[in-house]
């Protein structure tokens, strides 16, 4: 029970810290920040895949496998969305006469 409370405490503190940190970032730094976030989300996908592989090998870990698949899907959505937002923000800095590639 103590380990779960510690993990929940760390999760809540990380959430508050993340919101506080992101709210103080100037708008000029959002595109580089999104690129860094995409890299972290890529690592999250690898971790979720590893955890899911361990759950698949366990004899009675259906719940772990389901949570692992959900984690993979959510991290993949985060990566794709981050790249779309980064691309859109970089498009805002192009000149009006430039051609789209």
C-alpha positions as CSV (number, residue, x, y, z in Angstrom):
1,X,0.0,0.0,0.0
2,X,2.9,2.4,0.8
3,X,4.4,1.9,-2.6
4,X,1.2,2.8,-4.4
5,X,0.8,6.0,-2.3
6,X,4.4,7.0,-3.2
7,X,3.8,6.4,-6.9
8,X,0.5,8.4,-6.8
9,X,2.3,11.2,-4.9
10,X,5.1,11.3,-7.5
11,X,2.6,11.3,-10.4
12,X,0.6,14.2,-8.9
13,X,3.7,16.3,-8.2
14,X,5.0,15.6,-11.7
15,X,1.7,16.7,-13.1
16,X,1.7,20.0,-11.2
17,X,5.3,20.6,-12.1
18,X,4.6,20.0,-15.8
19,X,1.7,22.4,-15.9
20,X,3.7,25.1,-14.1
21,X,6.8,24.6,-16.3
22,X,4.8,24.6,-19.6
23,X,2.8,27.7,-18.6
24,X,6.0,29.7,-18.2
25,X,7.6,28.8,-21.6
26,X,7.6,31.8,-24.0
27,X,5.9,31.2,-27.3
28,X,9.2,31.3,-29.3
29,X,10.3,28.1,-27.5
30,X,7.2,26.0,-28.1
31,X,8.4,24.4,-31.3
32,X,11.7,23.2,-29.9
33,X,9.9,22.1,-26.8
34,X,7.4,20.1,-28.9
35,X,10.4,18.4,-30.6
36,X,11.8,17.4,-27.2
37,X,8.4,16.2,-26.1
38,X,8.1,14.0,-29.2
39,X,11.4,12.4,-28.4
40,X,10.3,11.7,-24.8
41,X,7.0,10.2,-26.2
42,X,9.0,8.0,-28.5
43,X,10.8,6.6,-25.4
44,X,7.4,6.2,-23.8
45,X,6.3,4.0,-26.7
46,X,9.4,1.8,-26.3
47,X,8.8,1.5,-22.6
48,X,5.1,0.6,-23.2
49,X,6.1,-2.0,-25.7
50,X,8.6,-3.5,-23.3
51,X,6.0,-3.6,-20.5
52,X,3.4,-5.2,-22.8
53,X,5.9,-7.8,-24.0
54,X,6.6,-8.8,-20.3
55,X,2.8,-8.9,-19.7
56,X,2.2,-11.1,-22.8
57,X,4.8,-13.6,-21.5
58,X,3.3,-13.7,-18.0
59,X,0.8,-16.6,-17.6
60,X,-2.2,-14.6,-16.2
61,X,-1.6,-11.0,-16.9
62,X,-4.5,-10.0,-19.2
63,X,-5.0,-6.7,-17.4
64,X,-1.3,-5.8,-17.8
65,X,-1.5,-6.6,-21.5
66,X,-4.6,-4.4,-21.9
67,X,-3.0,-1.5,-20.1
68,X,0.2,-1.9,-22.1
69,X,-1.7,-1.7,-25.4
70,X,-3.6,1.3,-24.2
71,X,-0.3,2.9,-23.2
72,X,1.1,2.2,-26.7
73,X,-1.9,3.7,-28.4
74,X,-2.0,6.8,-26.3
75,X,1.8,7.4,-26.7
76,X,1.5,7.0,-30.4
77,X,-1.3,9.5,-30.6
78,X,0.8,11.9,-28.6
79,X,3.8,11.5,-31.0
80,X,1.7,12.0,-34.1
81,X,-0.2,15.0,-32.6
82,X,3.1,16.5,-31.5
83,X,4.6,16.3,-35.0
84,X,1.4,17.7,-36.6
85,X,1.5,20.7,-34.1
86,X,5.2,21.2,-34.8
87,X,4.7,21.2,-38.5
88,X,1.8,23.6,-38.3
89,X,3.8,26.0,-36.1
90,X,6.8,25.8,-38.4
91,X,4.5,26.6,-41.3
92,X,3.5,29.8,-39.6
93,X,7.1,31.1,-39.9
94,X,7.3,30.5,-43.7
95,X,6.9,33.5,-46.0
96,X,3.6,33.8,-47.8
97,X,5.2,33.3,-51.3
98,X,7.1,30.1,-50.4
99,X,5.8,26.9,-52.0
100,X,4.7,24.0,-49.9
101,X,6.8,20.9,-50.3
